[in-house]
Amino acid sequence: MHFAINYSLPAADLLRAGVIEIDRFKCPNWPDLIAEASALRPVYVHFDLIAGDDRLADVDWGSIERALTETETPFVNLHLAPTLNAFPEFTAEPLSTAQEERVIEKMAAELEQVIVRFGADRVLVENIPYRGKHWKKEGRRFLATAVKPEIFSSLIRELGVGFLLDISHARIAASNLGWDEQEYIAALPLERIREVHVTGLAMIDDFLTDHLAMREEDWPIFDWVIDLIEVGAAAAPWLLAFEYGGVGPKFEWRTDPAAIAADAPRFYAAVQSVNLALPPAR
């Protein structure tokens, strides 16, 4: 298993100084940033692709394929994120059974488009951070259908794709759906895990928010997931990413060098521990 962190200038400085160690930088599909990060460590690309919201038609697939090849990123990831906007005839949640079936059909159809292009074994589907029926992002209101464990798990298993478990997203969804965190994660398709993301959480502007530094109360759920992997109750991912820090206004207020210096070594040690515990690759 590899350990990655979001590329940021503070992370780069800490790596040069030997304060942290990583296997890869995680980058969006921004060629200049990829080139900058690649000078220090290999890069893997995390794509901002959405399934279930009528946006795949606008994707530059040539750019996606070039990034995969040039960085040797093994998977193309999608966020399973249908919105109310994609179904103008729907007025609000909760959805009826018939409406929910339409959402499921759209999610499956859009995932199948990507599977045809790349093959199911190269496609990863990530769980989103459902924050409730009143929360919007860029004017889009996400539907709870995508984060119901029985629906999400069924789609992953039936389509044969991999699962990108975002622990923080799962915790946010569990909170807003009224689930216990561990019970919610345990209901997801853990045997299909191929990649894991994690950050700290905190309440900001009345919403549980991720991409933050780890607090002591954030570590137990991460340690529990690592335990599941070590005992074989969850598949071992190819990579664990600490999604803290970054570039630009979205991340500049949450790219504290002290937090990176404190958290990254603990994640790296956890990854090394799992690697030592797992049998050698054949």
VOVOTOR-897208 format. One record per residue (C-alpha): residue number from 0; residue in three letters; x, y negated, z negated. Coordinates in Angstrom, 3 decimals, always signed. Example, Ala and Ser with C-alpha at 12.3 -4.5 7.8 and 13.67 -1.06 7.14 Angstrom:
BEGIN
r drenro 0	bamar ALA	px +12.300	py +4.500	pz -7.800
r drenro 1	bamar SER	px +13.670	py +1.060	pz -7.140
% end
This chain:
BEGIN
r drenro 0	bamar MET	px +0.000	py +0.000	pz +0.000
r drenro 1	bamar HIS	px +1.230	py -3.500	pz +0.883
r drenro 2	bamar PHE	px +0.806	py -6.603	pz -1.249
r drenro 3	bamar ALA	px -0.100	py -9.876	pz +0.470
r drenro 4	bamar ILE	px -0.939	py -13.391	pz -0.606
r drenro 5	bamar ASN	px -2.458	py -16.302	pz +1.300
r drenro 6	bamar TYR	px +0.282	py -18.266	pz +2.990
r drenro 7	bamar SER	px +0.889	py -21.644	pz +1.376
r drenro 8	bamar LEU	px +3.888	py -23.904	pz +0.976
r drenro 9	bamar PRO	px +4.104	py -23.221	pz -2.780
r drenro 10	bamar ALA	px +3.980	py -19.456	pz -2.164
r drenro 11	bamar ALA	px +6.710	py -19.806	pz +0.460
r drenro 12	bamar ASP	px +8.882	py -21.814	pz -1.937
r drenro 13	bamar LEU	px +8.398	py -19.292	pz -4.744
r drenro 14	bamar LEU	px +9.289	py -16.443	pz -2.394
r drenro 15	bamar ARG	px +12.494	py -18.189	pz -1.279
r drenro 16	bamar ALA	px +13.399	py -18.799	pz -4.936
r drenro 17	bamar GLY	px +12.873	py -15.122	pz -5.793
r drenro 18	bamar VAL	px +10.114	py -15.891	pz -8.279
r drenro 19	bamar ILE	px +7.583	py -13.720	pz -6.435
r drenro 20	bamar GLU	px +7.828	py -10.758	pz -4.084
r drenro 21	bamar ILE	px +5.340	py -9.819	pz -1.380
r drenro 22	bamar ASP	px +5.167	py -7.478	pz +1.595
r drenro 23	bamar ARG	px +3.152	py -9.747	pz +3.887
r drenro 24	bamar PHE	px +1.578	py -13.158	pz +4.098
r drenro 25	bamar LYS	px -2.139	py -13.290	pz +4.854
r drenro 26	bamar CYS	px -2.981	py -15.907	pz +7.483
r drenro 27	bamar PRO	px -5.971	py -17.040	pz +9.488
r drenro 28	bamar ASN	px -5.642	py -16.773	pz +13.261
r drenro 29	bamar TRP	px -3.699	py -20.027	pz +13.580
r drenro 30	bamar PRO	px -0.637	py -19.474	pz +15.804
r drenro 31	bamar ASP	px +1.483	py -22.285	pz +14.321
r drenro 32	bamar LEU	px +0.843	py -21.129	pz +10.761
r drenro 33	bamar ILE	px +1.515	py -17.506	pz +11.717
r drenro 34	bamar ALA	px +4.856	py -18.531	pz +13.221
r drenro 35	bamar GLU	px +5.767	py -20.518	pz +10.105
r drenro 36	bamar ALA	px +4.895	py -17.677	pz +7.730
r drenro 37	bamar SER	px +6.528	py -15.016	pz +9.927
r drenro 38	bamar ALA	px +9.897	py -16.673	pz +9.403
r drenro 39	bamar LEU	px +9.763	py -15.439	pz +5.801
r drenro 40	bamar ARG	px +7.750	py -12.218	pz +5.795
r drenro 41	bamar PRO	px +5.604	py -10.188	pz +8.168
r drenro 42	bamar VAL	px +2.099	py -11.586	pz +8.589
r drenro 43	bamar TYR	px -1.268	py -9.961	pz +8.838
r drenro 44	bamar VAL	px -4.226	py -11.867	pz +10.236
r drenro 45	bamar HIS	px -7.598	py -12.141	pz +8.549
r drenro 46	bamar PHE	px -10.273	py -13.174	pz +11.030
r drenro 47	bamar ASP	px -13.290	py -15.382	pz +10.381
r drenro 48	bamar LEU	px -15.664	py -13.093	pz +12.278
r drenro 49	bamar ILE	px -19.333	py -12.774	pz +11.366
r drenro 50	bamar ALA	px -21.677	py -9.878	pz +12.186
r drenro 51	bamar GLY	px -25.430	py -10.384	pz +11.980
r drenro 52	bamar ASP	px -25.671	py -14.087	pz +12.808
r drenro 53	bamar ASP	px -25.556	py -14.305	pz +16.634
r drenro 54	bamar ARG	px -22.048	py -15.759	pz +16.654
r drenro 55	bamar LEU	px -20.003	py -12.954	pz +18.224
r drenro 56	bamar ALA	px -20.867	py -14.176	pz +21.720
r drenro 57	bamar ASP	px -18.658	py -17.223	pz +21.131
r drenro 58	bamar VAL	px -15.576	py -15.282	pz +20.014
r drenro 59	bamar ASP	px -12.348	py -15.538	pz +22.006
r drenro 60	bamar TRP	px -11.542	py -11.834	pz +21.993
r drenro 61	bamar GLY	px -8.306	py -12.382	pz +23.900
r drenro 62	bamar SER	px -7.032	py -14.487	pz +21.008
r drenro 63	bamar ILE	px -8.069	py -11.794	pz +18.544
r drenro 64	bamar GLU	px -6.299	py -9.069	pz +20.490
r drenro 65	bamar ARG	px -3.116	py -11.129	pz +20.873
r drenro 66	bamar ALA	px -2.985	py -11.822	pz +17.133
r drenro 67	bamar LEU	px -3.472	py -8.155	pz +16.317
r drenro 68	bamar THR	px -0.683	py -7.125	pz +18.670
r drenro 69	bamar GLU	px +1.817	py -9.861	pz +17.838
r drenro 70	bamar THR	px +1.520	py -9.421	pz +14.049
r drenro 71	bamar GLU	px +0.941	py -5.648	pz +14.082
r drenro 72	bamar THR	px -2.240	py -6.171	pz +12.090
r drenro 73	bamar PRO	px -3.875	py -2.724	pz +12.081
r drenro 74	bamar PHE	px -7.516	py -3.765	pz +11.665
r drenro 75	bamar VAL	px -9.983	py -6.333	pz +12.928
r drenro 76	bamar ASN	px -12.204	py -7.483	pz +10.079
r drenro 77	bamar LEU	px -15.765	py -8.776	pz +10.104
r drenro 78	bamar HIS	px -17.904	py -10.317	pz +7.391
r drenro 79	bamar LEU	px -21.368	py -8.757	pz +7.291
r drenro 80	bamar ALA	px -23.236	py -12.043	pz +6.873
r drenro 81	bamar PRO	px -26.690	py -12.401	pz +8.436
r drenro 82	bamar THR	px -28.398	py -15.714	pz +7.740
r drenro 83	bamar LEU	px -31.912	py -17.050	pz +7.698
r drenro 84	bamar ASN	px -30.896	py -19.246	pz +10.652
r drenro 85	bamar ALA	px -30.596	py -16.182	pz +12.897
r drenro 86	bamar PHE	px -34.244	py -15.324	pz +12.278
r drenro 87	bamar PRO	px -36.252	py -18.531	pz +12.868
r drenro 88	bamar GLU	px -39.527	py -16.757	pz +12.264
r drenro 89	bamar PHE	px -38.485	py -15.861	pz +8.705
r drenro 90	bamar THR	px -39.350	py -18.553	pz +6.187
r drenro 91	bamar ALA	px -37.647	py -17.431	pz +2.972
r drenro 92	bamar GLU	px -36.528	py -14.517	pz +0.845
r drenro 93	bamar PRO	px -37.538	py -12.026	pz -0.337
r drenro 94	bamar LEU	px -37.970	py -10.365	pz +3.039
r drenro 95	bamar SER	px -40.642	py -7.811	pz +3.825
r drenro 96	bamar THR	px -39.592	py -4.243	pz +4.644
r drenro 97	bamar ALA	px -40.190	py -4.879	pz +8.339
r drenro 98	bamar GLN	px -38.124	py -8.077	pz +8.257
r drenro 99	bamar GLU	px -35.302	py -6.350	pz +6.443
r drenro 100	bamar GLU	px -35.287	py -3.601	pz +9.070
r drenro 101	bamar ARG	px -34.831	py -6.258	pz +11.761
r drenro 102	bamar VAL	px -31.855	py -7.686	pz +9.900
r drenro 103	bamar ILE	px -30.306	py -4.238	pz +9.601
r drenro 104	bamar GLU	px -30.813	py -3.624	pz +13.319
r drenro 105	bamar LYS	px -29.080	py -6.900	pz +14.188
r drenro 106	bamar MET	px -26.149	py -6.203	pz +11.879
r drenro 107	bamar ALA	px -25.707	py -2.714	pz +13.334
r drenro 108	bamar ALA	px -25.995	py -3.932	pz +16.937
r drenro 109	bamar GLU	px -23.351	py -6.613	pz +16.441
r drenro 110	bamar LEU	px -20.997	py -4.254	pz +14.628
r drenro 111	bamar GLU	px -21.395	py -1.766	pz +17.465
r drenro 112	bamar GLN	px -20.232	py -4.425	pz +19.953
r drenro 113	bamar VAL	px -16.942	py -4.674	pz +18.081
r drenro 114	bamar ILE	px -16.675	py -0.903	pz +17.654
r drenro 115	bamar VAL	px -16.980	py -0.444	pz +21.418
r drenro 116	bamar ARG	px -14.115	py -2.882	pz +21.929
r drenro 117	bamar PHE	px -11.710	py -1.675	pz +19.223
r drenro 118	bamar GLY	px -12.913	py +1.725	pz +18.019
r drenro 119	bamar ALA	px -14.548	py +2.401	pz +14.658
r drenro 120	bamar ASP	px -11.265	py +3.348	pz +13.015
r drenro 121	bamar ARG	px -9.854	py -0.152	pz +13.631
r drenro 122	bamar VAL	px -12.875	py -2.096	pz +12.347
r drenro 123	bamar LEU	px -13.198	py -3.277	pz +8.744
r drenro 124	bamar VAL	px -16.414	py -4.673	pz +7.281
r drenro 125	bamar GLU	px -16.168	py -6.995	pz +4.282
r drenro 126	bamar ASN	px -18.816	py -7.555	pz +1.628
r drenro 127	bamar ILE	px -19.828	py -11.221	pz +1.289
r drenro 128	bamar PRO	px -20.278	py -13.349	pz -1.867
r drenro 129	bamar TYR	px -24.073	py -13.659	pz -1.964
r drenro 130	bamar ARG	px -24.790	py -16.614	pz -4.239
r drenro 131	bamar GLY	px -28.580	py -16.557	pz -4.228
r drenro 132	bamar LYS	px -31.350	py -17.610	pz -1.893
r drenro 133	bamar HIS	px -30.822	py -21.345	pz -2.449
r drenro 134	bamar TRP	px -27.092	py -21.452	pz -1.619
r drenro 135	bamar LYS	px -25.973	py -22.615	pz +1.811
r drenro 136	bamar LYS	px -22.646	py -22.748	pz +3.615
r drenro 137	bamar GLU	px -22.372	py -25.079	pz +6.581
r drenro 138	bamar GLY	px -26.161	py -25.254	pz +6.604
r drenro 139	bamar ARG	px -26.513	py -21.482	pz +6.773
r drenro 140	bamar ARG	px -28.389	py -19.508	pz +4.137
r drenro 141	bamar PHE	px -27.154	py -15.941	pz +3.758
r drenro 142	bamar LEU	px -29.602	py -13.078	pz +3.341
r drenro 143	bamar ALA	px -29.388	py -10.623	pz +0.448
r drenro 144	bamar THR	px -29.976	py -7.698	pz +2.809
r drenro 145	bamar ALA	px -26.270	py -7.530	pz +3.627
r drenro 146	bamar VAL	px -25.204	py -7.145	pz -0.004
r drenro 147	bamar LYS	px -27.732	py -4.570	pz -1.152
r drenro 148	bamar PRO	px -25.440	py -1.603	pz -1.871
r drenro 149	bamar GLU	px -27.710	py +1.025	pz -0.328
r drenro 150	bamar ILE	px -27.982	py -0.910	pz +2.946
r drenro 151	bamar PHE	px -24.326	py -1.964	pz +3.126
r drenro 152	bamar SER	px -23.083	py +1.526	pz +2.283
r drenro 153	bamar SER	px -25.404	py +3.202	pz +4.777
r drenro 154	bamar LEU	px -24.209	py +0.977	pz +7.624
r drenro 155	bamar ILE	px -20.543	py +1.566	pz +6.840
r drenro 156	bamar ARG	px -20.957	py +5.319	pz +6.659
r drenro 157	bamar GLU	px -23.249	py +5.704	pz +9.662
r drenro 158	bamar LEU	px -21.069	py +3.587	pz +11.937
r drenro 159	bamar GLY	px -17.831	py +5.164	pz +10.691
r drenro 160	bamar VAL	px -16.031	py +1.868	pz +10.076
r drenro 161	bamar GLY	px -13.697	py +0.964	pz +7.247
r drenro 162	bamar PHE	px -14.626	py -1.018	pz +4.151
r drenro 163	bamar LEU	px -12.826	py -4.171	pz +3.068
r drenro 164	bamar LEU	px -13.670	py -4.382	pz -0.620
r drenro 165	bamar ASP	px -13.552	py -7.954	pz -1.833
r drenro 166	bamar ILE	px -13.728	py -7.510	pz -5.600
r drenro 167	bamar SER	px -14.545	py -11.163	pz -6.240
r drenro 168	bamar HIS	px -17.322	py -11.182	pz -3.630
r drenro 169	bamar ALA	px -18.772	py -8.054	pz -5.213
r drenro 170	bamar ARG	px -18.747	py -9.682	pz -8.644
r drenro 171	bamar ILE	px -20.536	py -12.762	pz -7.292
r drenro 172	bamar ALA	px -23.157	py -10.666	pz -5.505
r drenro 173	bamar ALA	px -23.670	py -8.492	pz -8.584
r drenro 174	bamar SER	px -24.235	py -11.566	pz -10.730
r drenro 175	bamar ASN	px -26.845	py -12.987	pz -8.355
r drenro 176	bamar LEU	px -28.602	py -9.665	pz -7.801
r drenro 177	bamar GLY	px -28.735	py -8.840	pz -11.520
r drenro 178	bamar TRP	px -26.334	py -5.880	pz -11.391
r drenro 179	bamar ASP	px -23.555	py -4.861	pz -13.745
r drenro 180	bamar GLU	px -20.245	py -5.501	pz -11.935
r drenro 181	bamar GLN	px -18.881	py -1.977	pz -12.234
r drenro 182	bamar GLU	px -22.187	py -0.370	pz -11.330
r drenro 183	bamar TYR	px -22.465	py -2.589	pz -8.267
r drenro 184	bamar ILE	px -18.940	py -1.798	pz -7.035
r drenro 185	bamar ALA	px -19.424	py +1.906	pz -7.747
r drenro 186	bamar ALA	px -22.495	py +1.867	pz -5.479
r drenro 187	bamar LEU	px -20.413	py +0.646	pz -2.515
r drenro 188	bamar PRO	px -18.714	py +3.070	pz -0.040
r drenro 189	bamar LEU	px -15.474	py +3.371	pz -1.977
r drenro 190	bamar GLU	px -14.363	py +6.388	pz +0.036
r drenro 191	bamar ARG	px -14.198	py +4.116	pz +3.102
r drenro 192	bamar ILE	px -11.913	py +1.473	pz +1.530
r drenro 193	bamar ARG	px -9.090	py +0.396	pz +3.825
r drenro 194	bamar GLU	px -8.245	py -3.017	pz +2.314
r drenro 195	bamar VAL	px -8.883	py -4.849	pz -0.972
r drenro 196	bamar HIS	px -9.078	py -8.587	pz -1.747
r drenro 197	bamar VAL	px -9.154	py -10.179	pz -5.186
r drenro 198	bamar THR	px -9.118	py -13.618	pz -6.852
r drenro 199	bamar GLY	px -10.219	py -15.183	pz -10.090
r drenro 200	bamar LEU	px -13.733	py -16.558	pz -10.599
r drenro 201	bamar ALA	px -15.217	py -19.580	pz -12.373
r drenro 202	bamar MET	px -18.417	py -21.612	pz -12.404
r drenro 203	bamar ILE	px -18.064	py -24.704	pz -10.191
r drenro 204	bamar ASP	px -21.037	py -26.960	pz -9.439
r drenro 205	bamar ASP	px -23.367	py -24.338	pz -10.923
r drenro 206	bamar PHE	px -22.159	py -21.566	pz -8.593
r drenro 207	bamar LEU	px -19.813	py -18.691	pz -9.369
r drenro 208	bamar THR	px -16.814	py -19.490	pz -7.168
r drenro 209	bamar ASP	px -13.872	py -17.392	pz -5.941
r drenro 210	bamar HIS	px -10.410	py -18.119	pz -4.479
r drenro 211	bamar LEU	px -9.259	py -19.251	pz -7.922
r drenro 212	bamar ALA	px -6.341	py -18.278	pz -10.135
r drenro 213	bamar MET	px -6.850	py -15.234	pz -12.314
r drenro 214	bamar ARG	px -8.108	py -15.640	pz -15.869
r drenro 215	bamar GLU	px -7.669	py -12.955	pz -18.511
r drenro 216	bamar GLU	px -11.326	py -12.006	pz -18.112
r drenro 217	bamar ASP	px -10.760	py -11.350	pz -14.390
r drenro 218	bamar TRP	px -8.109	py -8.666	pz -14.831
r drenro 219	bamar PRO	px -10.166	py -5.800	pz -16.339
r drenro 220	bamar ILE	px -12.339	py -5.293	pz -13.249
r drenro 221	bamar PHE	px -9.245	py -5.331	pz -11.025
r drenro 222	bamar ASP	px -7.483	py -2.837	pz -13.292
r drenro 223	bamar TRP	px -10.592	py -0.626	pz -13.153
r drenro 224	bamar VAL	px -10.544	py -0.611	pz -9.337
r drenro 225	bamar ILE	px -6.850	py +0.308	pz -9.392
r drenro 226	bamar ASP	px -7.687	py +3.160	pz -11.765
r drenro 227	bamar LEU	px -10.355	py +4.405	pz -9.323
r drenro 228	bamar ILE	px -7.770	py +4.439	pz -6.543
r drenro 229	bamar GLU	px -5.184	py +6.234	pz -8.659
r drenro 230	bamar VAL	px -7.572	py +9.052	pz -9.616
r drenro 231	bamar GLY	px -8.953	py +9.416	pz -6.094
r drenro 232	bamar ALA	px -12.423	py +8.036	pz -6.849
r drenro 233	bamar ALA	px -11.759	py +5.319	pz -4.247
r drenro 234	bamar ALA	px -9.666	py +5.514	pz -1.094
r drenro 235	bamar ALA	px -6.198	py +3.980	pz -1.193
r drenro 236	bamar PRO	px -6.112	py +0.780	pz +0.898
r drenro 237	bamar TRP	px -3.349	py -0.113	pz +3.305
r drenro 238	bamar LEU	px -3.112	py -3.548	pz +1.680
r drenro 239	bamar LEU	px -4.139	py -5.552	pz -1.366
r drenro 240	bamar ALA	px -4.445	py -9.319	pz -0.845
r drenro 241	bamar PHE	px -4.479	py -11.987	pz -3.537
r drenro 242	bamar GLU	px -6.547	py -14.639	pz -1.747
r drenro 243	bamar TYR	px -5.300	py -17.598	pz -3.710
r drenro 244	bamar GLY	px -3.754	py -20.711	pz -2.243
r drenro 245	bamar GLY	px -3.600	py -21.915	pz +1.323
r drenro 246	bamar VAL	px -3.277	py -24.978	pz +3.502
r drenro 247	bamar GLY	px -5.606	py -27.879	pz +4.184
r drenro 248	bamar PRO	px -8.356	py -29.587	pz +2.153
r drenro 249	bamar LYS	px -10.239	py -26.342	pz +1.514
r drenro 250	bamar PHE	px -7.351	py -24.953	pz -0.548
r drenro 251	bamar GLU	px -5.137	py -27.837	pz -1.632
r drenro 252	bamar TRP	px -6.959	py -28.171	pz -4.970
r drenro 253	bamar ARG	px -6.474	py -24.485	pz -5.708
r drenro 254	bamar THR	px -2.846	py -23.842	pz -4.758
r drenro 255	bamar ASP	px -1.093	py -24.210	pz -8.088
r drenro 256	bamar PRO	px +2.508	py -22.924	pz -7.993
r drenro 257	bamar ALA	px +2.301	py -21.986	pz -11.675
r drenro 258	bamar ALA	px -0.739	py -19.781	pz -11.012
r drenro 259	bamar ILE	px +0.977	py -18.064	pz -8.086
r drenro 260	bamar ALA	px +4.110	py -17.511	pz -10.157
r drenro 261	bamar ALA	px +2.053	py -15.988	pz -12.971
r drenro 262	bamar ASP	px -0.364	py -13.839	pz -10.969
r drenro 263	bamar ALA	px +1.552	py -12.568	pz -7.933
r drenro 264	bamar PRO	px +4.124	py -10.498	pz -9.891
r drenro 265	bamar ARG	px +1.353	py -8.772	pz -11.830
r drenro 266	bamar PHE	px -0.409	py -7.802	pz -8.595
r drenro 267	bamar TYR	px +2.846	py -6.684	pz -7.013
r drenro 268	bamar ALA	px +3.596	py -4.457	pz -10.018
r drenro 269	bamar ALA	px +0.111	py -2.924	pz -9.802
r drenro 270	bamar VAL	px +0.630	py -2.116	pz -6.127
r drenro 271	bamar GLN	px +4.016	py -0.555	pz -6.831
r drenro 272	bamar SER	px +2.486	py +1.522	pz -9.635
r drenro 273	bamar VAL	px -0.184	py +2.885	pz -7.308
r drenro 274	bamar ASN	px +2.395	py +3.633	pz -4.611
r drenro 275	bamar LEU	px +4.443	py +5.621	pz -7.136
r drenro 276	bamar ALA	px +1.368	py +7.505	pz -8.340
r drenro 277	bamar LEU	px +0.131	py +8.504	pz -4.880
r drenro 278	bamar PRO	px +1.593	py +11.552	pz -3.097
r drenro 279	bamar PRO	px +4.102	py +10.794	pz -0.322
r drenro 280	bamar ALA	px +2.614	py +10.065	pz +3.107
r drenro 281	bamar ARG	px +2.906	py +12.951	pz +5.559
% end
